[in-house]
Amino acid sequence: MSEGIMSKAATMEIPISSNGDAGSLPEDDGLEQDLQQVMVSGPNLNETSIVSGGYGGTAEGIIPTSTIKGPAVRYNASFPGLWLLPAQGSGLHQPHPSPAVGGEEVVRGIAVEKFDIVKKWGINTYKCTKQLISERFGRGSRTVDLELETQIELLRETKRKYECVLQLARALTNHFYSLVQTQHALGDAFADLSQKSPELQEEFGYNAETQKLLCKNGETLLGAVNFFVSSINTLVNKTMEDTLMTVKQYETARLEYDAYRTDLEELSMGPRDASTLCRLDAAQSQFQSHKDKYEKLRADVAIKLKFLEENKIKVMHKQLLLFHNAISAYFAGNQQQLEQTLKQFNIKLKTPGAEKPSWLEEQ
């Protein structure tokens, strides 16, 4: 029994001190948020499957109520509240109940099955809530994988910093887009005045050409920055977020595992009568099921964290090189290097209004 409750070498049970701290681990979010996470997945009361009719009844006696597949049950009218499994290959035939009686059986069967679903969900939620409060107030212990949880906290911190970079890059894109639009309008104004002011035609003319050239280079730089923003957004809000969703499932499984472990330990220290032994066997089975789930998700998180780190380095190496080369070429006025940077990273500029050429192509 003691071996069934021991954690693996990679994990350890850390008792929570009276002030709620777990060694040097970072403090979790608020207790209210943790309780909301425990309560978030309620029972699905729309999934039931009831079979009505006598033994060996025809197909008309089967009333499907959802897609859930499970053992068929029959309501025994002689003993209200008792549901029986139909005997396989039984030759007994009983008259079918009237439609009114059959409908009552279906309704009662659905109610019984939904009650069982709510009961199981309620017991699980109670155990997890009890475990969570016990950890927070220093009366319980929790299983901790120090190495894994350090990596998880590092991922959350990295995601916050990358979100800041993404926000600033989007602000740069918006401001620079406004600058390019202003240069476009200014170039048009200079070109118009060049036609209407013969005495200043040359001066207005080369200023118009300068603004159009700056506008063209600006649009090229915008293409590079937009590609940078899009790649960072995918990394932060898809790749990292997907890993953190698995982390949340792992943390929920850890809480359930500790809740059922604590329950098993309490039963193991109690008296060993017939009733307790039956409950102990059920608790051992539930504990083993949650232990397997916890260990599977822990392995999944470790694998995803490894692949995420490799992918992050690969993506950011490319994007930071692109950002540096594009910005440097633009502000150095090197149009050729700027265009070469876009070709190097296979970036194609999207021209608004594909059915007609842009104003730059018309010049």
C-alpha positions in Angstrom: 0.0 0.0 0.0 2.8 2.4 0.8 4.4 1.9 -2.6 1.0 2.7 -4.3 1.0 6.1 -2.7 4.6 7.1 -3.2 5.4 9.6 -5.9 8.2 9.1 -8.4 11.8 10.3 -7.8 11.2 13.3 -10.0 8.5 14.6 -7.7 8.2 15.1 -4.0 5.6 16.1 -1.5 6.3 19.4 0.0 4.4 20.3 3.3 2.8 23.7 3.2 4.0 26.0 6.1 1.6 27.9 8.2 1.9 31.1 6.1 1.0 29.2 2.9 4.5 29.2 1.4 5.8 26.1 -0.4 9.6 26.5 0.0 11.0 28.8 -2.6 8.3 28.2 -5.1 6.5 31.2 -6.6 3.2 32.1 -5.1 0.2 31.0 -7.1 -2.7 33.2 -8.2 -5.4 34.1 -5.7 -7.4 31.5 -3.9 -10.6 32.7 -5.6 -9.1 32.1 -9.1 -8.0 28.6 -8.1 -11.5 27.8 -6.8 -13.0 29.1 -10.0 -10.6 26.8 -12.0 -11.7 23.8 -9.9 -15.4 24.7 -10.4 -15.1 25.6 -14.1 -15.8 22.1 -15.5 -19.3 21.2 -14.4 -21.2 18.0 -15.2 -22.6 17.5 -18.7 -26.2 16.8 -18.0 -27.1 16.6 -21.7 -25.5 13.2 -22.2 -27.8 10.4 -21.2 -28.8 7.0 -22.6 -31.9 5.2 -21.5 -33.4 2.0 -22.8 -37.1 1.2 -22.0 -39.0 -2.0 -22.5 -39.2 -5.6 -21.4 -36.7 -8.4 -21.7 -36.3 -9.5 -25.3 -38.3 -6.5 -26.5 -38.4 -5.3 -30.1 -36.6 -2.3 -31.5 -39.6 -0.1 -30.8 -38.8 -0.4 -27.1 -35.4 1.3 -27.5 -35.5 5.1 -27.0 -32.1 6.7 -27.8 -31.7 10.0 -26.0 -28.1 10.9 -26.9 -24.9 9.6 -28.5 -23.5 8.2 -25.2 -22.9 4.5 -25.4 -23.3 2.4 -22.3 -25.0 -0.6 -20.8 -28.8 -0.8 -21.3 -31.0 -0.5 -18.2 -34.6 -1.4 -17.6 -36.9 0.1 -15.0 -38.5 -2.5 -12.6 -42.0 -1.3 -12.0 -42.4 -3.8 -9.1 -39.6 -2.0 -7.1 -39.6 1.7 -7.8 -36.1 3.1 -8.1 -34.5 -0.2 -9.0 -32.9 -0.4 -12.5 -31.9 -3.8 -14.0 -29.6 -4.8 -16.8 -31.4 -6.9 -19.4 -30.5 -10.6 -19.5 -28.5 -11.6 -22.6 -30.3 -14.3 -24.7 -33.3 -14.4 -22.4 -36.4 -16.0 -23.9 -38.9 -14.1 -21.7 -41.3 -11.8 -23.4 -43.4 -9.3 -21.5 -46.0 -7.0 -22.9 -44.7 -3.5 -23.7 -45.8 -0.8 -21.4 -48.3 1.8 -22.5 -46.8 5.0 -24.1 -47.6 6.9 -20.9 -45.8 4.4 -18.7 -42.9 4.2 -21.1 -42.5 8.0 -21.1 -42.5 8.0 -17.3 -39.8 5.4 -17.3 -37.6 7.3 -19.7 -38.0 10.6 -17.7 -37.1 8.8 -14.4 -34.2 7.0 -16.0 -32.8 10.3 -17.3 -33.2 11.8 -13.9 -31.3 8.9 -12.2 -28.4 9.1 -14.7 -28.1 12.9 -14.4 -28.1 12.6 -10.7 -25.2 10.1 -10.8 -23.3 12.5 -13.1 -23.9 15.4 -10.7 -23.0 13.2 -7.7 -19.6 12.2 -9.2 -18.8 15.7 -10.2 -19.8 17.0 -6.8 -17.6 14.5 -4.9 -14.6 15.3 -7.2 -15.1 19.0 -6.8 -15.4 18.7 -3.0 -12.2 16.7 -2.7 -10.3 19.1 -4.9 -11.6 22.2 -3.1 -10.8 20.6 0.2 -7.2 19.9 -1.0 -6.8 23.4 -2.4 -7.9 25.1 0.8 -5.8 22.7 2.9 -2.7 23.6 0.9 -3.4 27.3 1.1 -3.9 27.3 4.9 -0.9 25.1 5.7 -2.7 21.9 6.7 -1.8 19.7 3.7 1.0 18.7 1.4 1.3 19.0 -2.4 3.3 17.1 -5.0 5.9 19.3 -6.6 8.2 18.6 -9.5 10.7 21.4 -8.8 12.4 21.3 -12.2 9.2 21.2 -14.2 7.5 24.0 -12.2 10.6 26.2 -12.6 10.4 25.7 -16.4 6.6 26.5 -16.3 7.2 29.7 -14.4 10.0 30.7 -16.8 7.6 30.1 -19.7 4.9 32.4 -18.1 7.5 35.1 -17.5 8.8 34.7 -21.1 5.3 35.0 -22.5 4.7 38.2 -20.5 7.9 39.8 -21.9 7.1 38.7 -25.5 3.6 40.1 -25.2 5.3 43.4 -24.3 7.5 43.2 -27.3 4.5 42.4 -29.5 2.6 45.4 -28.2 5.5 47.7 -28.8 6.0 46.3 -32.3 2.4 46.8 -33.2 2.6 50.4 -31.9 5.6 51.0 -34.1 3.8 49.6 -37.1 0.8 51.9 -36.5 2.9 55.0 -36.1 5.1 54.2 -39.0 2.0 53.5 -41.2 0.7 57.0 -40.3 4.1 58.4 -41.3 4.1 56.7 -44.7 0.6 57.9 -45.3 1.7 61.5 -44.5 4.7 61.2 -46.8 2.4 59.9 -49.5 0.0 62.9 -49.1 3.0 65.3 -48.9 4.5 64.0 -52.1 1.2 64.4 -53.9 0.9 68.0 -52.7 4.4 68.8 -53.8 3.8 67.2 -57.2 0.6 69.3 -57.6 2.3 72.5 -56.7 5.1 71.7 -59.1 2.6 71.8 -62.0 1.0 75.0 -60.8 4.0 77.0 -59.8 6.4 77.4 -62.8 8.8 79.5 -60.8 9.2 76.8 -58.1 8.6 73.8 -60.4 12.1 72.3 -59.9 12.1 72.7 -56.1 8.7 71.2 -55.7 9.6 68.5 -58.2 12.6 67.1 -56.4 10.9 67.3 -53.0 7.9 65.3 -54.4 10.4 62.7 -55.7 12.1 62.5 -52.4 8.8 62.0 -50.5 7.7 59.3 -53.0 11.1 57.5 -52.6 10.7 57.7 -48.8 7.2 56.4 -49.1 8.3 53.5 -51.2 11.0 52.5 -48.8 8.6 53.0 -45.9 6.1 50.5 -47.5 9.0 48.0 -47.9 9.9 48.4 -44.2 6.3 48.1 -43.2 6.2 44.7 -45.0 9.2 43.5 -43.0 7.8 44.8 -39.6 4.4 43.3 -40.3 6.0 39.9 -41.0 7.9 40.3 -37.7 4.7 41.1 -35.8 2.8 38.3 -37.4 5.5 35.7 -36.4 5.7 37.0 -32.8 2.0 36.9 -32.5 1.9 33.3 -33.7 4.6 32.3 -31.3 3.0 34.0 -28.3 -0.7 33.5 -28.8 -0.7 30.1 -30.5 2.4 28.1 -29.7 3.0 29.4 -26.1 -0.7 29.4 -25.4 -1.1 25.9 -26.5 1.6 24.8 -24.2 0.1 26.7 -21.3 -3.3 25.1 -21.9 -1.6 21.7 -21.4 0.1 23.2 -18.3 -3.4 24.1 -16.9 -4.6 20.5 -17.5 -1.5 19.3 -15.7 -2.1 21.5 -12.7 -5.7 20.4 -12.4 -4.5 16.7 -12.6 -1.9 17.4 -9.9 -4.6 18.8 -7.6 -6.9 15.8 -8.2 -4.0 13.5 -7.7 -3.1 15.0 -4.3 -6.8 15.2 -3.3 -7.3 11.4 -3.9 -3.8 10.7 -2.4 -4.8 12.5 0.8 -8.1 10.7 0.9 -6.4 7.3 0.5 -3.9 8.1 3.3 -6.7 9.1 5.7 -8.5 5.8 5.0 -5.3 3.8 5.4 -4.8 5.2 8.9 -8.4 4.3 10.0 -9.8 1.0 11.3 -9.8 -2.0 9.0 -13.3 -3.3 9.2 -15.3 -4.8 6.3 -16.8 -1.4 5.3 -13.5 0.4 5.5 -11.7 -2.2 3.4 -14.3 -1.8 0.6 -13.9 2.0 0.7 -10.1 1.5 0.8 -10.2 -0.6 -2.4 -12.3 2.0 -4.2 -10.0 4.8 -3.0 -7.0 2.9 -4.2 -8.5 2.4 -7.6 -9.4 6.1 -7.9 -6.0 7.2 -6.7 -4.3 5.0 -9.3 -6.4 6.4 -12.0 -5.6 10.0 -11.1 -2.0 9.1 -10.6 -1.7 7.7 -14.2 -3.5 10.8 -15.5 -1.1 13.1 -13.6 2.0 11.3 -14.8 0.9 11.3 -18.4 0.2 15.1 -18.4 3.5 15.7 -16.6 5.3 13.9 -19.4 3.2 15.8 -22.0 4.2 19.2 -20.5 7.9 18.3 -20.3 7.9 17.3 -24.0 5.9 20.4 -25.1 8.3 22.7 -23.1 11.3 21.1 -24.8 9.9 21.5 -28.3 8.6 25.1 -27.5 12.1 26.2 -26.4 13.7 24.8 -29.6 11.0 26.4 -31.8 11.3 29.7 -30.0 15.0 29.9 -30.6 14.6 29.0 -34.2 11.8 31.6 -34.9 13.4 34.4 -32.9 16.8 34.0 -34.5 15.2 34.5 -37.9 12.9 37.3 -36.9 15.4 39.4 -35.0 17.9 39.2 -37.9 15.1 40.3 -40.2 14.1 43.2 -38.0 17.7 44.4 -37.5 18.6 44.3 -41.2 15.4 46.0 -42.4 15.5 48.8 -39.8 19.3 49.4 -40.5 18.8 49.5 -44.3 15.9 51.9 -44.1 17.5 54.5 -41.9 20.7 54.2 -43.8 18.8 55.0 -46.9 20.0 51.8 -48.6 17.0 50.9 -50.8 18.8 48.0 -52.4 19.7 46.3 -49.1 16.2 46.9 -47.9 14.7 45.1 -50.9 17.3 42.4 -50.6 16.3 41.8 -47.0 12.7 41.1 -48.0 13.9 38.7 -50.7 16.2 36.9 -48.3 13.2 36.1 -46.0 10.8 35.5 -48.8 8.5 38.4 -47.9 6.1 39.6 -50.6 4.5 43.0 -50.2 0.7 43.0 -50.4 -0.5 45.8 -52.5 -3.9 47.2 -51.4 -6.4 47.0 -54.3 -4.9 44.1 -56.4 -7.2 44.9 -59.3 -5.4 48.2 -60.0 -1.7 49.3 -59.7 -0.6 51.3 -56.7 0.2 55.0 -57.1 3.9 54.2 -57.1 3.4 51.9 -60.1 1.5 54.6 -61.9 4.4 57.1 -61.7 
